[in-house]
C-alpha cells in the first residue's frame, strides 16, 4: 500500500519510450509509405483550401511543433509613436 512520503517503485524509467506508441507509429508509417503516390493524386484533385486543411492536420504528426516564444523587453526611456495618414486619392490627384 502507498503511504505519504513513500517513493514510487516500479514502472518505466524516466526517458523510456512507450513501445506500443512506437509500434503504432511504425505501422502507420508503413501503410502510408505504400500510399504516398495515391495520396498525392487524391490531394491534387481537391481544391486548394481542402489540400492545405489536410496537410495542416497531418503536419503535426510529421513535423516537430515549434515552442511558443514569449519575449519581454524592458525599456526605461521615453517611447514616441508617430502615426500619420496619407490620403491616397488626394495624392493620386496631385500626381496627375
C-alpha angles and dihedrals in degrees: 000000000000118000128191112272093021116130120242114251130192128017127092121328118245112281095020110138121234105252095204093052091050092049091052092049091049092050093049091047091051093051093045094046089061091049102046094107093048092047091051091051092048092049091049090058092055128083117261095256093056091045093054093042091055094042090049091050095052097037092079089063093051107031125054113250118244119242118244110256116212112185124182122194121194117207122183099183132080118288120211122191117188119192121184131180124211122203101230094191091051092048092050090052091052092050094055 
